[in-house]
Amino acid sequence: MPQPYLIALDLDGTLLNDEKAISPKTKSVLQKTIKAGHKVIISTGRPFRSSQPYYEELGLDTPIVNFNGAFVHHPKNTGFGIYHEPMPLQVAKSIVETCGDFRLYNIVAEVKDEVYLHYHDEKLLGIFQIGNPQVTTGNLMRFLRDEPTSMLIHAAKEDVPSIRSYLSDVHAEVIDHRRWGAPWHIIEIIKAGLNKAAGVKKVADAYGIPKERIIAFGDEDNDLEMIEYAGTGVAMGNAIPALKTIANEITLSNTEDGIGIFLEEALNLKAIS
């Protein structure tokens, strides 16, 4: 048997097509990948509750990287350990306090699978209620009592650069922040030093798989470190230009079975039934 590879998959815009589904072709190839002895993992900015359905659909028995590396665990093996690295509570509250100076639609804090909304917002609730989390609505200065795994700031498009500049100037040593892709004008914040690459490395180390045998797929800003870290970083055809620039390879888009077609060739899976 050939030495196993670790295959790291982003979800939105990568593994999932535009209908938020895994295509039959890609699903079939991933199942062949597992059958051939390789390790397939999900590495996403999503919380576990909203990535678990895809984890179960693929029949995975591996760790999962959530919140862009701030939460890593093995859903089926507690012996792997739980790696949860939230940001300091006082920093989170300082951000809430300062953001009042900007045109703000909402701030969301997540503590693993608990959700806290600064203001009631039906649109955001529709997104964050996937997996039926415990949801608390109200002033985060009062209701947020635990260190958050992640925070999201939903602001006016024009204010996003100013908010990001403030975050970099004041909190650069303790947090990292990114901007979501269109159409959402959202800034995502996690503890400094965390990213998908750090999460994937934890899993790779546990399996004894060197980075040369890591294949990672992504499409967005939060995939940059993972694509750069992997021995083979693969940008989807629909990926942002910055990701395509640093990727080793570019495959077809998320609506054209980019993952399935790439892996079938790279891992010589066509002979596996």
N, C-alpha and C positions, 0 to 999 in steps of 0.2 A: 504493500500500500504506500502511495506517495506521502510525503510529509504533509500534515494538515495546514491549511491556510485559515486565517481568521477573516471573515467577510463582515464588514461593518456597514450597516445600512441606515442612512437617514430616512425619515418617513415622508413628510410632506414635500411634494415636488420631486421625489426621488423614487422610493419604493412605491408610493401611492400615485395613482393616476389622478386626473383632474376631478374624478368622481370620488376621490378618497378611498379607492379600492385597489387591491393587488390584482393585477391582470392574471388570467389563467396561465399564460406562457411563463411569466416571471415566477409565479408560484411553483409551477412544475419544475423549473430549473433550480430554484432554491431547495426544493425537496430532494432533487438529485444531488445537489451540492452537499447536503447533510448526509445523504446515503453514502456518498463517496468518502466520508470521514472528516469533512471540513466543519469548522465552527461558524455558525451564522449568528450575528447579534444585531439588535436594533440599537442605534445611537441617535437620540432625538432631543429636541428642546422640549418636547411634551412631557407632562407628568406621567407616571406609570399608569394611572387609571385610564388615560385616553390612548395609551399605546398597547395596553394589555390585549385588546381584541385582536390586533394584528400578530402579536406574540403567540397567542393561542391558535390563530388561524394557520400559522406556519408550522405549528407543532414544535416550537423551540424548547430546548432544555439547556439554555445558556444564560449568563448574566445579561442584564439590560442597563443601558446608559440613559438616564433621564435628566431633564433640566440642564441640558448641555454639559453634563459631567458633574453637576452638584449632587446627584443622587445615583449611586450605582449599587445594584444588589442582584441576587439570583433568586427569582421567584420560586424556584423549585428545589433550592439547596441552601439552607440557612448556614451551612458550613462555609460558604463563600465569604460571608460577612456582609455588613451593611456599611456603605461609605456615604455618609450624609454630611455635607459641608455647607451649612447655611451662612448667611452674612450676619454681622453683629446687629442686634436689635436696635441699639442706639443710633447706628448709621442709618438703618431703615427709617426710623422715626425722623431723623434729621432731614432725610430726603423728602419725606412727606411734608414736613413743615416748610421747607424751602420751595417746594414745587407750587405752593399756594401763590407764589409771585408770577406764575406763568398761566397761560390759558390752558386749563387742564380739563379734560373730560372725565378721567378716572385714574385711580391707582389701584392695582390689584396685587396682593401679596399671597403667596402660596407657601404653606408649611407642609411639605410632602403632599398629602392629598386633602388638605384643608384649604379652603379658598376664602380670602377676605377682600371685600370690595369697599372702597372708600365711599362711593356713591352707588345707589341702585341703578342698574343699567341692563335692560332686557337683552340688548344685543350681545353684550359680553357674557351675560348669564347663559345665553344659549351655547356659547363656546365652552365655558368653564364647568357647566353642569354635566358634561360627559363623564360617565362613571359614577354619578350620584355622590359627589363629595359633600362634606359638611360646609355650607356656605354661610358666612357672616357678613352682613352689610352694615356699615357705619364707620364713623371717624376712626381711621387706623391708629391715630395717636392714642385712642382709648382702648380699642378692641384688639389690636395686635399685641400679643403678650409673649410670643415665642419668636425665636430667630427665624426669619423667612428663608426658605430654600431659594426663592426667586421673587422678583418684583417686576411689575409691568407698569409703565407710565403711558397712558393714552392721552396725547396732547394735540393741540392744533399743529398742522403741518409746519407752519412758519416758526413755531417755537421749539420744534424738535432739536435743531442745531444748537440753540442757546442752552437748552436743558442738558444736552450731551456735553457741551463745553463746561458748564457748571460741574457736572459729575466728574469730569476729568480733572478739573482744577482743584476740587475740594476733597474728593474721595478716591483718587486714583490708586492709592496704596491698598485700599480695602475692598474695592468692587471693580468688576468689569462690566461694560454695557455694550449693547448692540442695538441696531435698528431692525425692526421687522420689515419684510418686503411689502410692497404695495398689495392691496389698497389700504392696509392698516398703517397708521402713523404711531407706532408703538415702540418704546424703548424698553428693552429687556435687561434686567440687572441681576447678576449673581456675584458670589464672592470672588475676589481677585485670584487669578491663577488657575481658575477652573475653565475647562472647555471640553469638547468632545474627545480631543486627542488624549487628555489626561484620563478620561473615563475608559477609553479603548485600551490604553496602556495597562490599566489595572487588570482588565480582562485578559489581555495578551500575556501578561506576566504570570497570571494564575494558570494559564494553559501551557506556559513555556514556549510560546510562539514568538519568534523574533519579528521585528518590524518589516523585514524583507518579505515575510510571508503574510502581510496584512494587506488586504484589498479593501479600500473604503470608497463609498459612493456618496455624493452630495450635490447640492445645487445652490446653496445660499451662503450668506455671510457667516452664519454660525457653524459652517462646515470647513472653513478655511484651515484651521489648525489640524483637524483630522485628516484632511486631504493631503496636507503638507507632511504630516507625520507618517502616514502609511507608506509602505514600500511601493505600493501602486495606488496612487490617489486618482480616482476617476470622477471627472465632472460630467454631469448629465448634459444632454444637448440643450436643455432649457436653463442651464446654470447661469449665474451672473458672470460677466466678463472676468472679474477678479479671480474667480475660482478656476475658470478655464485657463487662465494665465499660469497658475501654479500647478495645475494638475499634470500628472504623468500621461494620462489618457483622457480622451473625450468620447463618450458613448452616445447612443441615441437618447431621445428625451424620455421623460417619465410616461408619456402616452404612446411610446413606440417600443416598449419592452427593453429599454436601454440596459437595465441590470441583467435581465435574463439572457439577452443576446451576447453581452460582454462575457459573462461567466461561462456560458456554454462553450465559448471558444477558448477563453483563458485557461479553464480547468479541464478541457477536453472531456466534456460531459455528454456528448452526443450518443456515445455507446451505452450509456446507463439507461435502463428502462424503468 
